[in-house]
Amino acid sequence: MERWRGRVALVTGASAGIGYSVTKALVERGMKVVACARNIAAIQKLAEELSEHPGSVTAVKCDVSKEEEVTAMFQMIRQHSSLGRVDVCINNAGLAHDAPLLTGDPAQWKHMFDVNVQGLMMVTKESFKLMQEKNIDDGHIILVNSMSGIRTVNSKGAHCYVATKFAVTAIREGLRNELREMKSKIRVSQVCPGFVETEFVKRHFNEEHAKAVYSSMKCLQPEDIRDSILYILDAPPHVEINDVHMRATDQVF
C-alpha cells in the first residue's frame, strides 16, 4: 500500500458498513479520501476521529443517483487545493428494496437501478475522466458488488436487486475491455460478498428478517471486505485481480 500514500481515493456509500471501514483503513495508510454519502454527519464524525492519522477525510454529501450531485462532487474535487485528482475509485454505494418482479413498485425498481447501476457508472466515468486529465495511468476502479451479481436467489423480494448486481458484473468486464482497447494501465476489480453484517438486510426487508439472517450464522464483517480491497490495491502493477468472491463459511447459497 505504500505507493498509494498521499494519493486520492474516492469512496461512495462511506457513512456506514463497508464504506466506513474502507475509508478508515485508507486514511490510516496515508491516503486522502473523498468520502461521500447521503448521510454526511457520520462521515464528518469519522473525519474528526481520524484527524491524527497520516491521511485525511473530505466529507461530501452526495446521492449518486442524482447526476447533478455527482457532477458537483467532481467539480469540488477538481477545485480542492489538496485534492484535484482521483487515483482510486471505490464504488460501494448500493441499496435494495423488497420489490418482486411481478408485484413490486416500479418506483423502487427504478431507485435500485438509479443507485446500483446508473450511479455506479456515472461515478466511474467521472473518475476515469479525471484520471485522464491528470495523466494517471496506474489508477484503480473497484466495484463493491455482491454474490447476487453472479448467481440468482430463490427470494422474490430480491430478484430486481439481483438484476442490478448482474449488471455490475457486466459493467466490470465492459470497463476492462474498454480500458484494454485504449492501452490503459488503469485496473478494474470487483468484490462480491455474501451476507455482511451491516444495516443492509434490515433496510432491504425489515429488522426481524435481518435478525434471523445474522443469528443463523457467523456472517462476514465489513472488515473482511475491507481486507479484500486492501489486498486488491496492494497487488503489483502487472496483476489485475478481476473478481473476489466471498461468503461466510456457513452460508449455503
C-alpha positions in Angstrom: 0.0 0.0 0.0 3.0 2.3 0.3 2.7 3.5 -3.4 -0.8 4.9 -2.6 0.3 7.0 0.3 -0.5 10.7 -0.3 -2.8 9.9 -3.2 -6.6 10.4 -3.5 -9.3 7.7 -3.2 -13.0 8.3 -3.7 -15.3 6.0 -1.6 -19.0 6.1 -2.2 -21.5 5.0 0.5 -18.9 5.8 3.1 -21.2 6.7 6.0 -21.6 3.1 7.4 -20.7 -0.5 7.0 -18.2 -1.5 4.3 -17.6 2.1 3.0 -17.0 3.4 6.5 -14.5 0.6 7.2 -12.7 1.1 3.9 -12.4 4.8 4.4 -10.9 4.4 7.8 -8.3 1.9 6.5 -7.2 4.0 3.6 -6.8 7.1 5.8 -4.7 5.1 8.3 -2.5 4.1 5.4 -1.9 7.7 4.3 -4.5 8.2 1.6 -6.6 11.4 1.1 -10.1 10.0 1.0 -13.1 11.8 -0.5 -15.9 10.0 1.4 -19.4 10.6 0.1 -22.9 9.5 1.2 -26.3 11.0 1.7 -25.6 11.0 5.5 -22.7 13.4 5.7 -22.8 13.7 9.5 -21.4 10.2 10.0 -18.5 10.9 7.7 -17.7 14.2 9.4 -17.6 12.3 12.7 -15.2 9.8 11.2 -13.0 12.6 9.8 -12.7 14.0 13.3 -11.8 10.6 14.8 -9.0 10.1 12.1 -7.5 13.6 12.4 -4.3 12.3 13.9 -3.7 9.7 11.1 -1.4 10.3 8.1 -4.2 10.5 5.6 -7.3 12.7 5.6 -11.1 12.6 5.0 -13.0 15.1 2.9 -16.7 14.5 3.6 -19.1 15.1 0.7 -22.9 14.9 0.7 -23.8 13.1 -2.5 -26.6 10.9 -3.7 -25.0 9.0 -6.5 -28.4 8.5 -8.2 -28.6 12.3 -8.9 -26.4 13.3 -11.8 -26.2 17.0 -10.6 -24.8 15.9 -7.2 -22.2 13.6 -8.8 -21.1 16.4 -11.1 -20.9 18.9 -8.2 -18.8 16.4 -6.2 -16.2 16.0 -9.0 -16.1 19.8 -9.5 -15.3 20.2 -5.8 -12.5 17.6 -6.2 -11.0 19.4 -9.1 -11.0 22.7 -7.3 -9.9 21.5 -3.9 -6.4 22.7 -3.2 -5.2 19.4 -1.6 -7.1 17.0 -3.9 -7.5 17.8 -7.6 -7.4 14.2 -8.7 -8.8 10.7 -8.2 -6.3 7.8 -8.2 -8.6 5.1 -6.7 -12.4 4.9 -7.2 -14.3 2.6 -4.9 -17.9 2.3 -5.9 -19.5 1.0 -2.7 -22.9 2.8 -2.6 -25.8 0.4 -3.1 -29.3 -0.4 -1.9 -32.1 -2.9 -2.2 -35.9 -2.8 -1.8 -38.3 -5.7 -1.3 -39.9 -5.3 -4.7 -40.8 -8.5 -6.6 -40.7 -8.6 -10.4 -44.4 -9.3 -10.7 -45.9 -7.3 -7.9 -43.2 -4.7 -7.0 -43.4 -1.0 -7.0 -41.8 0.4 -10.3 -40.5 3.4 -8.3 -38.5 1.0 -6.1 -37.2 -0.9 -9.2 -36.0 2.5 -10.7 -34.4 3.5 -7.4 -32.3 0.4 -7.3 -31.2 0.8 -10.9 -30.5 4.5 -10.4 -28.2 3.9 -7.4 -26.7 0.4 -8.1 -26.2 0.8 -11.9 -26.6 4.4 -13.2 -24.9 5.9 -10.2 -22.0 3.5 -10.3 -21.5 4.2 -14.0 -21.6 8.0 -13.5 -19.1 7.9 -10.7 -16.8 5.6 -12.6 -17.0 7.7 -15.8 -16.2 10.9 -13.9 -13.3 9.2 -12.0 -11.8 7.9 -15.3 -12.2 11.4 -16.9 -10.3 13.0 -14.0 -7.6 10.3 -14.2 -7.2 11.1 -17.9 -7.0 14.8 -17.2 -4.2 14.2 -14.6 -2.4 11.6 -16.7 -2.9 8.9 -14.1 -2.3 5.6 -15.9 -1.9 3.4 -12.8 -5.3 4.1 -11.2 -7.7 1.5 -9.9 -11.5 1.2 -10.1 -13.1 -1.1 -7.6 -16.8 -2.1 -7.7 -18.3 -3.5 -4.4 -20.8 -5.9 -5.9 -22.5 -8.9 -4.3 -22.7 -12.7 -4.7 -26.1 -11.7 -6.2 -24.1 -10.4 -9.1 -23.0 -14.0 -10.1 -26.0 -16.2 -9.0 -29.7 -15.9 -8.5 -31.5 -16.5 -5.3 -34.9 -18.0 -4.6 -36.3 -14.9 -2.9 -38.9 -12.9 -4.9 -38.2 -9.7 -3.0 -34.6 -9.8 -4.1 -34.9 -10.5 -7.9 -34.8 -6.9 -9.1 -31.8 -6.3 -6.8 -30.1 -9.3 -8.3 -30.7 -7.9 -11.8 -28.9 -4.7 -10.8 -25.9 -6.7 -9.5 -25.7 -8.9 -12.6 -25.5 -5.6 -14.5 -22.5 -4.6 -12.3 -20.6 -7.8 -13.3 -21.2 -7.0 -16.9 -20.1 -3.4 -16.3 -16.8 -4.6 -14.7 -15.9 -6.7 -17.8 -17.0 -3.9 -20.1 -14.8 -1.4 -18.3 -11.9 -3.7 -18.5 -12.4 -4.3 -22.2 -12.6 -0.5 -22.9 -9.5 0.2 -20.9 -7.5 -2.5 -22.6 -8.7 -1.2 -26.0 -7.3 2.2 -25.0 -4.0 0.5 -23.9 -4.6 2.0 -20.4 -2.9 0.5 -17.3 -5.8 1.5 -15.1 -7.1 -1.6 -13.4 -10.7 -2.8 -12.7 -11.8 -5.1 -9.9 -14.9 -6.2 -8.2 -15.6 -7.8 -4.8 -18.7 -10.0 -4.4 -19.6 -10.6 -0.8 -22.3 -12.8 0.6 -24.1 -11.8 3.8 -22.3 -9.0 5.5 -23.4 -7.9 9.0 -24.4 -4.3 8.3 -27.7 -2.3 8.1 -28.3 -3.6 4.5 -30.6 -6.5 5.2 -32.7 -4.5 7.6 -33.2 -1.8 5.1 -33.9 -4.3 2.3 -36.5 -6.3 4.2 -37.0 -5.4 7.9 -35.4 -5.7 11.3 -36.9 -9.1 12.1 -35.6 -10.6 8.8 -32.2 -9.1 9.5 -32.0 -10.6 13.0 -33.0 -14.0 11.6 -30.2 -13.9 9.0 -27.5 -12.6 11.3 -28.3 -15.1 14.0 -28.3 -18.0 11.7 -24.5 -18.0 11.0 -21.3 -16.0 11.6 -21.7 -13.5 8.8 -19.0 -11.6 7.0 -18.0 -8.4 8.7 -17.2 -5.1 7.0 -13.6 -5.6 7.9 -13.5 -8.8 5.8 -14.5 -6.9 2.7 -12.1 -4.0 3.7 -9.2 -6.5 3.8 -10.0 -7.9 0.3 -10.0 -4.3 -1.1 -6.6 -3.7 0.6 -5.3 -6.9 -1.0 -6.5 -5.8 -4.4 -4.9 -2.4 -4.1 -1.6 -3.9 -2.8 -1.2 -6.2 -5.9 1.8 -5.3 -8.1 1.0 -3.2 -11.2 1.2 -6.2 -13.6 -1.6 -8.1 -11.6 -5.2 -7.2 -12.1 -7.5 -9.0 -9.7 -10.8 -9.0 -11.5 -13.1 -10.8 -9.0 -13.1 -11.7 -5.4 -16.0 -13.9 -4.3 -16.6 -14.1 -0.5 -19.1 -15.9 1.6 -19.4 -16.8 5.2 -18.3 -20.3 5.7 -21.7 -21.4 6.9 -23.6 -19.6 4.1 -25.3 -22.2 1.9 -26.4 -20.3 -1.3 
